[in-house]
Amino acid sequence: MQLQQKKMGDVLVVRPLEKRIDAATATEFKERMIDWIGSGNRRIVLNLSEVDFIDSSGLGAIVSSLKKIGNDGDLVICVVKETVMSLFRLTRMNRVFDIFPAEEEAIRALSGEQA
């Protein structure tokens, strides 16, 4: 699975470059996220601008990443297409994750800056 990453201060921005996070890609996605978290990245923005579809495996991998960060950090999501947003609403994950319309807003929220 292709994942683009960049550091913005102490915030890691991860952007999957695949259209789908599903059973075929979820394990690799989760392993890469856990590696980054294990390397000390505790504030992560997940930019889903390229993703059209997430299945239960993909959703599980994202939730696992959030659990791995624990209470000493956060994982927020940004730039979510409507097809993916409907899944977040259906599974009530929109109540678990902070979801932002733009990457810049998500970074600001995690770095504690005011808009």
TORNU-615501 format. One record per residue: x, y, z of N, C-alpha, C in turn. Coordinates in nm, 3 decimals. Example, Ala and Ser with C-alpha at 12.3 -4.5 7.8 and 13.67 -1.06 7.14 Angstrom:
2
@n.c1: 1.319, n.c2: -0.569, n.c3: 0.780, ca.c1: 1.230, ca.c2: -0.450, ca.c3: 0.780, c.c1: 1.320, c.c2: -0.330, c.c3: 0.780;
@n.c1: 1.285, n.c2: -0.225, n.c3: 0.708, ca.c1: 1.367, ca.c2: -0.106, ca.c3: 0.714, c.c1: 1.290, c.c2: 0.003, c.c3: 0.787;
//
This chain:
115
@n.c1: 0.085, n.c2: -0.119, n.c3: 0.000, ca.c1: 0.000, ca.c2: 0.000, ca.c3: 0.000, c.c1: 0.088, c.c2: 0.124, c.c3: 0.000;
@n.c1: 0.056, n.c2: 0.217, n.c3: -0.087, ca.c1: 0.134, ca.c2: 0.341, ca.c3: -0.094, c.c1: 0.078, c.c2: 0.442, c.c3: 0.006;
@n.c1: 0.166, n.c2: 0.490, n.c3: 0.093, ca.c1: 0.129, ca.c2: 0.591, ca.c3: 0.192, c.c1: 0.229, c.c2: 0.705, c.c3: 0.183;
@n.c1: 0.178, n.c2: 0.826, n.c3: 0.170, ca.c1: 0.264, ca.c2: 0.943, ca.c3: 0.170, c.c1: 0.267, c.c2: 0.996, c.c3: 0.313;
@n.c1: 0.385, n.c2: 1.037, n.c3: 0.358, ca.c1: 0.396, ca.c2: 1.091, ca.c3: 0.493, c.c1: 0.478, c.c2: 1.217, c.c3: 0.492;
@n.c1: 0.442, n.c2: 1.310, n.c3: 0.581, ca.c1: 0.523, ca.c2: 1.432, ca.c3: 0.599, c.c1: 0.504, c.c2: 1.480, c.c3: 0.742;
@n.c1: 0.610, n.c2: 1.541, n.c3: 0.793, ca.c1: 0.604, ca.c2: 1.597, ca.c3: 0.929, c.c1: 0.576, c.c2: 1.747, c.c3: 0.919;
@n.c1: 0.480, n.c2: 1.793, n.c3: 0.996, ca.c1: 0.449, ca.c2: 1.935, ca.c3: 1.007, c.c1: 0.464, c.c2: 1.969, c.c3: 1.155;
@n.c1: 0.584, n.c2: 2.013, n.c3: 1.195, ca.c1: 0.611, ca.c2: 2.033, ca.c3: 1.336, c.c1: 0.613, c.c2: 1.898, c.c3: 1.405;
@n.c1: 0.531, n.c2: 1.881, n.c3: 1.510, ca.c1: 0.525, ca.c2: 1.752, ca.c3: 1.578, c.c1: 0.406, c.c2: 1.668, c.c3: 1.532;
@n.c1: 0.346, n.c2: 1.708, n.c3: 1.420, ca.c1: 0.231, ca.c2: 1.635, ca.c3: 1.366, c.c1: 0.275, c.c2: 1.557, c.c3: 1.241;
@n.c1: 0.241, n.c2: 1.428, n.c3: 1.238, ca.c1: 0.268, ca.c2: 1.345, ca.c3: 1.121, c.c1: 0.141, c.c2: 1.341, c.c3: 1.037;
@n.c1: 0.154, n.c2: 1.378, n.c3: 0.909, ca.c1: 0.041, ca.c2: 1.371, ca.c3: 0.816, c.c1: 0.061, c.c2: 1.247, c.c3: 0.728;
@n.c1: -0.038, n.c2: 1.157, n.c3: 0.730, ca.c1: -0.033, ca.c2: 1.034, ca.c3: 0.652, c.c1: -0.145, c.c2: 1.040, c.c3: 0.549;
@n.c1: -0.109, n.c2: 1.016, n.c3: 0.422, ca.c1: -0.208, ca.c2: 1.021, ca.c3: 0.315, c.c1: -0.199, c.c2: 0.893, c.c3: 0.231;
@n.c1: -0.296, n.c2: 0.803, n.c3: 0.247, ca.c1: -0.298, ca.c2: 0.685, ca.c3: 0.160, c.c1: -0.316, c.c2: 0.728, c.c3: 0.014;
@n.c1: -0.237, n.c2: 0.670, n.c3: -0.076, ca.c1: -0.247, ca.c2: 0.705, ca.c3: -0.217, c.c1: -0.328, c.c2: 0.602, c.c3: -0.295;
@n.c1: -0.393, n.c2: 0.513, n.c3: -0.224, ca.c1: -0.478, ca.c2: 0.411, ca.c3: -0.285, c.c1: -0.624, c.c2: 0.457, c.c3: -0.276;
@n.c1: -0.707, n.c2: 0.402, n.c3: -0.364, ca.c1: -0.849, ca.c2: 0.435, ca.c3: -0.363, c.c1: -0.924, c.c2: 0.361, c.c3: -0.253;
@n.c1: -0.867, n.c2: 0.250, n.c3: -0.208, ca.c1: -0.939, ca.c2: 0.164, ca.c3: -0.113, c.c1: -0.850, c.c2: 0.128, c.c3: 0.007;
@n.c1: -0.913, n.c2: 0.127, n.c3: 0.124, ca.c1: -0.850, ca.c2: 0.066, ca.c3: 0.242, c.c1: -0.943, c.c2: -0.049, c.c3: 0.276;
@n.c1: -0.904, n.c2: -0.169, n.c3: 0.235, ca.c1: -0.991, ca.c2: -0.285, ca.c3: 0.250, c.c1: -0.909, c.c2: -0.405, c.c3: 0.296;
@n.c1: -0.969, n.c2: -0.523, n.c3: 0.290, ca.c1: -0.902, ca.c2: -0.643, ca.c3: 0.340, c.c1: -0.765, c.c2: -0.664, c.c3: 0.276;
@n.c1: -0.750, n.c2: -0.624, n.c3: 0.150, ca.c1: -0.624, ca.c2: -0.643, ca.c3: 0.078, c.c1: -0.513, c.c2: -0.549, c.c3: 0.127;
@n.c1: -0.550, n.c2: -0.433, n.c3: 0.181, ca.c1: -0.449, ca.c2: -0.333, ca.c3: 0.217, c.c1: -0.447, c.c2: -0.299, c.c3: 0.366;
@n.c1: -0.549, n.c2: -0.340, n.c3: 0.439, ca.c1: -0.564, ca.c2: -0.297, ca.c3: 0.579, c.c1: -0.448, c.c2: -0.342, c.c3: 0.668;
@n.c1: -0.399, n.c2: -0.465, n.c3: 0.650, ca.c1: -0.292, ca.c2: -0.516, ca.c3: 0.736, c.c1: -0.165, c.c2: -0.433, c.c3: 0.718;
@n.c1: -0.129, n.c2: -0.406, n.c3: 0.593, ca.c1: -0.009, ca.c2: -0.326, ca.c3: 0.568, c.c1: -0.027, c.c2: -0.183, c.c3: 0.621;
@n.c1: -0.146, n.c2: -0.126, n.c3: 0.599, ca.c1: -0.176, ca.c2: 0.008, ca.c3: 0.650, c.c1: -0.155, c.c2: 0.012, c.c3: 0.802;
@n.c1: -0.213, n.c2: -0.085, n.c3: 0.871, ca.c1: -0.204, ca.c2: -0.091, ca.c3: 1.018, c.c1: -0.058, c.c2: -0.107, c.c3: 1.063;
@n.c1: 0.018, n.c2: -0.194, n.c3: 0.996, ca.c1: 0.158, ca.c2: -0.216, ca.c3: 1.034, c.c1: 0.239, c.c2: -0.088, c.c3: 1.020;
@n.c1: 0.219, n.c2: -0.016, n.c3: 0.909, ca.c1: 0.293, ca.c2: 0.109, ca.c3: 0.886, c.c1: 0.255, c.c2: 0.213, c.c3: 0.991;
@n.c1: 0.126, n.c2: 0.224, n.c3: 1.022, ca.c1: 0.080, ca.c2: 0.320, ca.c3: 1.123, c.c1: 0.142, c.c2: 0.286, c.c3: 1.258;
@n.c1: 0.141, n.c2: 0.158, n.c3: 1.295, ca.c1: 0.195, ca.c2: 0.117, ca.c3: 1.424, c.c1: 0.346, c.c2: 0.142, c.c3: 1.430;
@n.c1: 0.416, n.c2: 0.124, n.c3: 1.318, ca.c1: 0.559, ca.c2: 0.158, ca.c3: 1.312, c.c1: 0.581, c.c2: 0.306, c.c3: 1.341;
@n.c1: 0.502, n.c2: 0.391, n.c3: 1.275, ca.c1: 0.517, ca.c2: 0.536, ca.c3: 1.295, c.c1: 0.484, c.c2: 0.575, c.c3: 1.439;
@n.c1: 0.380, n.c2: 0.515, n.c3: 1.494, ca.c1: 0.342, ca.c2: 0.544, ca.c3: 1.634, c.c1: 0.454, c.c2: 0.496, c.c3: 1.727;
@n.c1: 0.508, n.c2: 0.377, n.c3: 1.698, ca.c1: 0.617, ca.c2: 0.323, ca.c3: 1.778, c.c1: 0.743, c.c2: 0.408, c.c3: 1.771;
@n.c1: 0.759, n.c2: 0.483, n.c3: 1.663, ca.c1: 0.874, ca.c2: 0.573, ca.c3: 1.646, c.c1: 0.854, c.c2: 0.706, c.c3: 1.717;
@n.c1: 0.743, n.c2: 0.718, n.c3: 1.791, ca.c1: 0.722, ca.c2: 0.839, ca.c3: 1.870, c.c1: 0.623, c.c2: 0.938, c.c3: 1.811;
@n.c1: 0.561, n.c2: 0.906, n.c3: 1.698, ca.c1: 0.458, ca.c2: 0.995, ca.c3: 1.642, c.c1: 0.328, c.c2: 0.975, c.c3: 1.719;
@n.c1: 0.291, n.c2: 1.075, n.c3: 1.796, ca.c1: 0.172, ca.c2: 1.066, ca.c3: 1.880, c.c1: 0.059, c.c2: 1.155, c.c3: 1.833;
@n.c1: 0.088, n.c2: 1.242, n.c3: 1.737, ca.c1: -0.016, ca.c2: 1.328, ca.c3: 1.680, c.c1: -0.016, c.c2: 1.303, c.c3: 1.530;
@n.c1: -0.124, n.c2: 1.239, n.c3: 1.483, ca.c1: -0.130, ca.c2: 1.198, ca.c3: 1.343, c.c1: -0.257, c.c2: 1.250, c.c3: 1.278;
@n.c1: -0.239, n.c2: 1.308, n.c3: 1.159, ca.c1: -0.351, ca.c2: 1.347, ca.c3: 1.074, c.c1: -0.358, c.c2: 1.245, c.c3: 0.961;
@n.c1: -0.473, n.c2: 1.183, n.c3: 0.944, ca.c1: -0.495, ca.c2: 1.088, ca.c3: 0.835, c.c1: -0.576, c.c2: 1.159, c.c3: 0.728;
@n.c1: -0.510, n.c2: 1.189, n.c3: 0.616, ca.c1: -0.574, ca.c2: 1.259, ca.c3: 0.505, c.c1: -0.631, c.c2: 1.155, c.c3: 0.409;
@n.c1: -0.763, n.c2: 1.148, n.c3: 0.399, ca.c1: -0.828, ca.c2: 1.046, ca.c3: 0.317, c.c1: -0.875, c.c2: 1.101, c.c3: 0.182;
@n.c1: -0.809, n.c2: 1.205, n.c3: 0.132, ca.c1: -0.854, ca.c2: 1.271, ca.c3: 0.009, c.c1: -0.855, c.c2: 1.178, c.c3: -0.113;
@n.c1: -0.771, n.c2: 1.075, n.c3: -0.116, ca.c1: -0.765, ca.c2: 0.983, ca.c3: -0.231, c.c1: -0.855, c.c2: 0.861, c.c3: -0.215;
@n.c1: -0.906, n.c2: 0.839, n.c3: -0.093, ca.c1: -0.975, ca.c2: 0.714, ca.c3: -0.061, c.c1: -1.124, c.c2: 0.724, c.c3: -0.094;
@n.c1: -1.171, n.c2: 0.629, n.c3: -0.177, ca.c1: -1.313, ca.c2: 0.622, ca.c3: -0.215, c.c1: -1.390, c.c2: 0.520, c.c3: -0.134;
@n.c1: -1.318, n.c2: 0.421, n.c3: -0.076, ca.c1: -1.385, ca.c2: 0.308, ca.c3: -0.013, c.c1: -1.304, c.c2: 0.255, c.c3: 0.105;
@n.c1: -1.373, n.c2: 0.231, n.c3: 0.215, ca.c1: -1.312, ca.c2: 0.166, ca.c3: 0.331, c.c1: -1.409, c.c2: 0.056, c.c3: 0.374;
@n.c1: -1.357, n.c2: -0.066, n.c3: 0.391, ca.c1: -1.444, ca.c2: -0.174, ca.c3: 0.443, c.c1: -1.417, c.c2: -0.193, c.c3: 0.592;
@n.c1: -1.477, n.c2: -0.294, n.c3: 0.650, ca.c1: -1.464, ca.c2: -0.314, ca.c3: 0.795, c.c1: -1.319, c.c2: -0.340, c.c3: 0.835;
@n.c1: -1.242, n.c2: -0.407, n.c3: 0.749, ca.c1: -1.100, ca.c2: -0.431, ca.c3: 0.779, c.c1: -1.023, c.c2: -0.299, c.c3: 0.784;
@n.c1: -1.050, n.c2: -0.212, n.c3: 0.688, ca.c1: -0.985, ca.c2: -0.082, ca.c3: 0.685, c.c1: -1.022, c.c2: 0.003, c.c3: 0.805;
@n.c1: -1.151, n.c2: 0.002, n.c3: 0.838, ca.c1: -1.197, ca.c2: 0.077, ca.c3: 0.954, c.c1: -1.132, c.c2: 0.024, c.c3: 1.081;
@n.c1: -1.121, n.c2: -0.109, n.c3: 1.090, ca.c1: -1.056, ca.c2: -0.171, ca.c3: 1.205, c.c1: -0.911, c.c2: -0.129, c.c3: 1.218;
@n.c1: -0.842, n.c2: -0.117, n.c3: 1.104, ca.c1: -0.700, ca.c2: -0.077, ca.c3: 1.105, c.c1: -0.687, c.c2: 0.067, c.c3: 1.154;
@n.c1: -0.780, n.c2: 0.154, n.c3: 1.114, ca.c1: -0.776, ca.c2: 0.294, ca.c3: 1.159, c.c1: -0.804, c.c2: 0.302, c.c3: 1.309;
@n.c1: -0.904, n.c2: 0.227, n.c3: 1.356, ca.c1: -0.937, ca.c2: 0.226, ca.c3: 1.499, c.c1: -0.820, c.c2: 0.168, c.c3: 1.580;
@n.c1: -0.755, n.c2: 0.064, n.c3: 1.530, ca.c1: -0.638, ca.c2: 0.006, ca.c3: 1.598, c.c1: -0.527, c.c2: 0.109, c.c3: 1.614;
@n.c1: -0.509, n.c2: 0.190, n.c3: 1.510, ca.c1: -0.406, ca.c2: 0.295, ca.c3: 1.517, c.c1: -0.438, c.c2: 0.395, c.c3: 1.628;
@n.c1: -0.565, n.c2: 0.433, n.c3: 1.637, ca.c1: -0.607, ca.c2: 0.526, ca.c3: 1.742, c.c1: -0.583, c.c2: 0.465, c.c3: 1.880;
@n.c1: -0.618, n.c2: 0.337, n.c3: 1.897, ca.c1: -0.599, ca.c2: 0.269, ca.c3: 2.025, c.c1: -0.451, c.c2: 0.260, c.c3: 2.060;
@n.c1: -0.366, n.c2: 0.237, n.c3: 1.959, ca.c1: -0.222, ca.c2: 0.225, ca.c3: 1.982, c.c1: -0.163, c.c2: 0.356, c.c3: 2.034;
@n.c1: -0.215, n.c2: 0.469, n.c3: 1.984, ca.c1: -0.168, ca.c2: 0.600, ca.c3: 2.032, c.c1: -0.206, c.c2: 0.617, c.c3: 2.178;
@n.c1: -0.324, n.c2: 0.571, n.c3: 2.214, ca.c1: -0.369, ca.c2: 0.580, ca.c3: 2.353, c.c1: -0.402, c.c2: 0.721, c.c3: 2.394;
@n.c1: -0.386, n.c2: 0.747, n.c3: 2.524, ca.c1: -0.424, ca.c2: 0.878, ca.c3: 2.579, c.c1: -0.318, c.c2: 0.985, c.c3: 2.564;
@n.c1: -0.198, n.c2: 0.947, n.c3: 2.518, ca.c1: -0.090, ca.c2: 1.046, ca.c3: 2.509, c.c1: -0.073, c.c2: 1.102, c.c3: 2.369;
@n.c1: -0.180, n.c2: 1.106, n.c3: 2.291, ca.c1: -0.175, ca.c2: 1.162, ca.c3: 2.156, c.c1: -0.313, c.c2: 1.157, c.c3: 2.094;
@n.c1: -0.319, n.c2: 1.177, n.c3: 1.963, ca.c1: -0.448, ca.c2: 1.173, ca.c3: 1.895, c.c1: -0.428, c.c2: 1.142, c.c3: 1.748;
@n.c1: -0.533, n.c2: 1.088, n.c3: 1.690, ca.c1: -0.540, ca.c2: 1.063, ca.c3: 1.547, c.c1: -0.666, c.c2: 1.131, c.c3: 1.498;
@n.c1: -0.650, n.c2: 1.225, n.c3: 1.407, ca.c1: -0.767, ca.c2: 1.292, ca.c3: 1.349, c.c1: -0.768, c.c2: 1.265, c.c3: 1.199;
@n.c1: -0.884, n.c2: 1.284, n.c3: 1.140, ca.c1: -0.904, ca.c2: 1.251, ca.c3: 0.999, c.c1: -0.944, c.c2: 1.378, c.c3: 0.925;
@n.c1: -0.901, n.c2: 1.390, n.c3: 0.800, ca.c1: -0.941, ca.c2: 1.507, ca.c3: 0.721, c.c1: -0.965, c.c2: 1.470, c.c3: 0.575;
@n.c1: -1.031, n.c2: 1.559, n.c3: 0.507, ca.c1: -1.062, ca.c2: 1.552, ca.c3: 0.363, c.c1: -1.124, c.c2: 1.416, c.c3: 0.328;
@n.c1: -1.245, n.c2: 1.395, n.c3: 0.382, ca.c1: -1.314, ca.c2: 1.267, ca.c3: 0.365, c.c1: -1.421, c.c2: 1.281, c.c3: 0.256;
@n.c1: -1.417, n.c2: 1.192, n.c3: 0.159, ca.c1: -1.519, ca.c2: 1.191, ca.c3: 0.053, c.c1: -1.651, c.c2: 1.144, c.c3: 0.112;
@n.c1: -1.761, n.c2: 1.182, n.c3: 0.049, ca.c1: -1.895, ca.c2: 1.150, ca.c3: 0.101, c.c1: -1.918, c.c2: 1.000, c.c3: 0.113;
@n.c1: -1.865, n.c2: 0.920, n.c3: 0.020, ca.c1: -1.885, ca.c2: 0.775, ca.c3: 0.028, c.c1: -1.822, c.c2: 0.718, c.c3: 0.154;
@n.c1: -1.705, n.c2: 0.770, n.c3: 0.191, ca.c1: -1.637, ca.c2: 0.725, ca.c3: 0.312, c.c1: -1.703, c.c2: 0.786, c.c3: 0.436;
@n.c1: -1.744, n.c2: 0.911, n.c3: 0.426, ca.c1: -1.811, ca.c2: 0.977, ca.c3: 0.539, c.c1: -1.939, c.c2: 0.905, c.c3: 0.577;
@n.c1: -2.011, n.c2: 0.853, n.c3: 0.478, ca.c1: -2.135, ca.c2: 0.781, ca.c3: 0.509, c.c1: -2.105, c.c2: 0.656, c.c3: 0.591;
@n.c1: -1.991, n.c2: 0.590, n.c3: 0.564, ca.c1: -1.950, ca.c2: 0.474, ca.c3: 0.645, c.c1: -1.918, c.c2: 0.517, c.c3: 0.788;
@n.c1: -1.847, n.c2: 0.630, n.c3: 0.801, ca.c1: -1.816, ca.c2: 0.680, ca.c3: 0.935, c.c1: -1.945, c.c2: 0.711, c.c3: 1.013;
@n.c1: -2.042, n.c2: 0.768, n.c3: 0.945, ca.c1: -2.170, ca.c2: 0.798, ca.c3: 1.013, c.c1: -2.245, c.c2: 0.670, c.c3: 1.047;
@n.c1: -2.251, n.c2: 0.577, n.c3: 0.952, ca.c1: -2.322, ca.c2: 0.451, ca.c3: 0.972, c.c1: -2.267, c.c2: 0.373, c.c3: 1.091;
@n.c1: -2.136, n.c2: 0.373, n.c3: 1.105, ca.c1: -2.070, ca.c2: 0.298, ca.c3: 1.214, c.c1: -2.048, c.c2: 0.384, c.c3: 1.339;
@n.c1: -2.094, n.c2: 0.509, n.c3: 1.332, ca.c1: -2.080, ca.c2: 0.608, ca.c3: 1.440, c.c1: -1.934, c.c2: 0.641, c.c3: 1.471;
@n.c1: -1.846, n.c2: 0.613, n.c3: 1.378, ca.c1: -1.705, ca.c2: 0.648, ca.c3: 1.397, c.c1: -1.683, c.c2: 0.799, c.c3: 1.387;
@n.c1: -1.782, n.c2: 0.870, n.c3: 1.331, ca.c1: -1.772, ca.c2: 1.016, ca.c3: 1.327, c.c1: -1.783, c.c2: 1.074, c.c3: 1.468;
@n.c1: -1.825, n.c2: 0.992, n.c3: 1.564, ca.c1: -1.828, ca.c2: 1.035, ca.c3: 1.705, c.c1: -1.699, c.c2: 0.999, c.c3: 1.777;
@n.c1: -1.623, n.c2: 0.907, n.c3: 1.719, ca.c1: -1.497, ca.c2: 0.862, ca.c3: 1.779, c.c1: -1.381, c.c2: 0.950, c.c3: 1.732;
@n.c1: -1.383, n.c2: 0.983, n.c3: 1.603, ca.c1: -1.274, ca.c2: 1.060, ca.c3: 1.543, c.c1: -1.316, c.c2: 1.205, c.c3: 1.521;
@n.c1: -1.221, n.c2: 1.296, n.c3: 1.541, ca.c1: -1.240, ca.c2: 1.433, ca.c3: 1.497, c.c1: -1.214, c.c2: 1.433, c.c3: 1.347;
@n.c1: -1.309, n.c2: 1.486, n.c3: 1.271, ca.c1: -1.298, ca.c2: 1.486, ca.c3: 1.125, c.c1: -1.302, c.c2: 1.632, c.c3: 1.078;
@n.c1: -1.201, n.c2: 1.670, n.c3: 1.001, ca.c1: -1.187, ca.c2: 1.808, ca.c3: 0.954, c.c1: -1.200, c.c2: 1.815, c.c3: 0.802;
@n.c1: -1.256, n.c2: 1.925, n.c3: 0.750, ca.c1: -1.270, ca.c2: 1.938, ca.c3: 0.605, c.c1: -1.137, c.c2: 1.963, c.c3: 0.534;
@n.c1: -1.039, n.c2: 2.022, n.c3: 0.603, ca.c1: -0.911, ca.c2: 2.056, ca.c3: 0.539, c.c1: -0.794, c.c2: 2.008, c.c3: 0.624;
@n.c1: -0.685, n.c2: 1.970, n.c3: 0.557, ca.c1: -0.565, ca.c2: 1.922, ca.c3: 0.625, c.c1: -0.509, c.c2: 2.029, c.c3: 0.720;
@n.c1: -0.508, n.c2: 2.155, n.c3: 0.675, ca.c1: -0.452, ca.c2: 2.263, ca.c3: 0.756, c.c1: -0.526, c.c2: 2.275, c.c3: 0.890;
@n.c1: -0.659, n.c2: 2.262, n.c3: 0.885, ca.c1: -0.739, ca.c2: 2.270, ca.c3: 1.009, c.c1: -0.704, c.c2: 2.155, c.c3: 1.104;
@n.c1: -0.687, n.c2: 2.037, n.c3: 1.049, ca.c1: -0.654, ca.c2: 1.920, ca.c3: 1.130, c.c1: -0.518, c.c2: 1.937, c.c3: 1.196;
@n.c1: -0.421, n.c2: 1.987, n.c3: 1.120, ca.c1: -0.286, ca.c2: 2.010, ca.c3: 1.175, c.c1: -0.293, c.c2: 2.114, c.c3: 1.286;
@n.c1: -0.365, n.c2: 2.222, n.c3: 1.261, ca.c1: -0.378, ca.c2: 2.327, ca.c3: 1.364, c.c1: -0.442, c.c2: 2.271, c.c3: 1.491;
@n.c1: -0.545, n.c2: 2.190, n.c3: 1.475, ca.c1: -0.614, ca.c2: 2.134, ca.c3: 1.592, c.c1: -0.519, c.c2: 2.047, c.c3: 1.675;
@n.c1: -0.435, n.c2: 1.968, n.c3: 1.609, ca.c1: -0.344, ca.c2: 1.880, ca.c3: 1.682, c.c1: -0.224, c.c2: 1.953, c.c3: 1.740;
@n.c1: -0.182, n.c2: 2.059, n.c3: 1.675, ca.c1: -0.065, ca.c2: 2.130, ca.c3: 1.727, c.c1: -0.104, c.c2: 2.236, c.c3: 1.830;
@n.c1: -0.236, n.c2: 2.246, n.c3: 1.854, ca.c1: -0.283, ca.c2: 2.337, ca.c3: 1.959, c.c1: -0.285, c.c2: 2.483, c.c3: 1.918;
@n.c1: -0.264, n.c2: 2.512, n.c3: 1.789, ca.c1: -0.268, ca.c2: 2.650, ca.c3: 1.743, c.c1: -0.412, c.c2: 2.694, c.c3: 1.724;
@n.c1: -0.432, n.c2: 2.822, n.c3: 1.741, ca.c1: -0.564, ca.c2: 2.879, ca.c3: 1.715, c.c1: -0.570, c.c2: 2.926, c.c3: 1.571;
@n.c1: -0.685, n.c2: 2.912, n.c3: 1.510, ca.c1: -0.702, ca.c2: 2.954, ca.c3: 1.370, c.c1: -0.698, c.c2: 3.106, c.c3: 1.359;
//
